[in-house]
Amino acid sequence: MGDTVTGKTPLTRLPDGTVKQVGPLTGTRVWTVPGRANRPLTLPREAPRKLARGEATRLCAFCQDRYLETTPEKARLVGPDFEELRALPPSALFETTAEFRRFGNLFEIVSAEYWRENHGFRQPSSVVARARDYLQDPSGHEHIERLAALRGSASGVPQSIEEAALDLVGGSHDVVVARRHVVDGARTDDELASSGTLTPREHAEYFAFTVRTLDDIARAQPHAAYVAVFQNWLRPAGASFEHLHKQLVAIDEHGPQVDHELRLLASDHLLYQHAIADLAVRHGLVVAANDSAVVFAGVGHRYPAFEVYSRSSANLPHEHSATEIRAMSDLVHALHAATGVHVPTNEEWHYRPPGAPWPMPWRIVLKWRISNPAGFEGGTKIYVNTIDPWELRRRAVDGLTRLRLEGRLADGIRIGDECSPEDARLSYAD
């Protein structure tokens, strides 16, 4: 069946078994060649190293014994009820243990200076007061002084301590970090704590905290057109630290892919239903669903990729109800658990930019970064993806079924053939 977006058939299996894909929203060309699908997902790692006593909580700058190696904390979740504490003074950081923390990225992708110099942005009085109070605390003054020296050394442009404090407290690139670097009780440094090792409840709190952070950043930076949300897991996927964290970056444009989709939407407001959901049903690519979200094995991605779509009529993540956010979290968590700890992944959030003229669903793409594009891909712009969508679905269904039997998934998830075509009905344009 032809594809209304690209004019090309999105998914074709040739007589020799080669699968050719065309991304329904991107036009990206992907081939899966027979005989390559059984390559291992995990990439080679150094031999595990035994952890010394107490080392598990200080393995990197994101660990709980090293709070003062990150920028001033904006918020944290503590205790069994995940109570949110905001803007703690530096002297109080070690009085509680943060299950999840939010703070500014020390080396921002889009810096505070960018917004100041290019848009004339000035921090509000609340941020100015927070920076002033932080510097008045002796431990806070020492903290900012040390961070300012690191930033100045990296950039070659020195900053006054007052300006550094203002930028570090009020920046628009935040990090949301989980407590554990390795799982509780780990004996070696390869027993990493990933999204999939969290309980469904822990992941839901992490997820909802990220949604609130997205809303906060969008409100605080009036010149932002969009806030990019992503999670890089393991170094081959771009992570600086192998410690679970998400990043949120305000930018002053949507990016070309969003602009492209908005142009497509102008002639078909049900683009995602027609090009993605209906395609998945037609080809048997629905992986799992619950009452408010659904997972498809993605078509036309450079890497094996799952697409998690909200079935809500809301478009922006923070406009979803708590139940709808939890539904997205449960499916994303399940996919991470089925993927495994040692598979490099990118988790990318997509949603309608505020003020965009057409409806767009909230969707999250989870990519397995198990190969590196090389000369063939660079020369032809045809990408070799070693796992086709049907095989990806099979692996996921098998993994999710096993995890459910082990009691590791949230309740209410339908897997594989338990799903119906109604589970793939999207409501974003209702």
Secondary structure, DSSP 8 states (H G I E B T S, - for coil): ---TTTSS-SEEE-TTS-EEEE-TTT--EEEE-TT-TTS-SS-------B--TTGGGSSSTTSGGGGGGSS-EEEEEETTTTEEEES--GGGGGGS-EEEEEEE-SS-SS-HHHHHHHH-----HHHHHHHHHHHHSHHHHHHHHHHHHHHHHHHS----HHHHHHHHHH-SEEEEEES-SB-TT--BTT-B--GGGS-HHHHHHHHHHHHHHHHHHHHH-TT-SEEEEEEEESGGGT-SSSS-EEEEEEESS--HHHHHHHHHHTT-TTHHIIIIIHHHHHTT-EEEE-SSEEEEE-SS-SS-EEEEEE-SS--SGGGS-HHHHHHHHHHHHHHHHHH-TTS-EEEEEE---TT-SS----EEEEEE------HHHHHH-EEE-SS-HHHHHHHHHHHHHHHHHTT-S-TT-EEGGG--GGGG---TT-
